[in-house]
């Protein structure tokens, strides 16, 4: 699988399974600082509530990395991730 196939949605990957889709969902879950493990649990819970994505740990890490690269999140105490206040 190419990097583009994994990162961007196309006819074989649903948006909710793409890194971009996961990043957007994670951004919406960051009302308070959370650890990577907490974010993964929240994504699993969202799936049981109807979100169609199937994010694994590496997808969560990639999503957080995209948000960090875009300046949307930052690291805070105890390895937690929080949104950047502007």
C-alpha positions, -999 to +999 in steps of 0.1 A: +000+000+000+014+034-009+015+063+015-011+082-005-035+053-002-031+052+036-034+090+041-061+102+018-096+089+011-104+075-023-127+049-038-112+021-018-108+038+016-137+055+033-130+090+046-136+078+082-108+053+077-083+078+062-057+096+083-074+129+075-108+115+087-093+101+119-075+134+125-108+154+122-126+130+146-098+132+171-098+170+169-135+170+178-127+148+209-102+171+224-123+192+248-097+185+274-062+171+273-061+134+266-035+107+262-031+086+230-047+056+248-077+077+259-082+089+223-081+054+210-107+043+236-129+073+227-127+063+190-137+028+198-167+042+218-176+065+189-176+034+166-202+017+189-222+049+187-223+049+149-190+064+136-180+041+107-142+043+112-120+015+124-090+033+138-061+012+152-034+026+174-012+035+145-041+054+129-045+074+161-008+082+162-009+093+126-040+114+132-024+132+161+008+137+141-012+154+113-029+177+139+004+185+154+019+193+120-010+216+112-006+234+145-039+222+159-026+203+189+003+205+213+018+182+239+012+191+276+019+175+309+022+137+313+022+131+276-013+143+269-024+161+238-045+193+239-058+217+213-039+249+207-056+280+221-056+309+197 
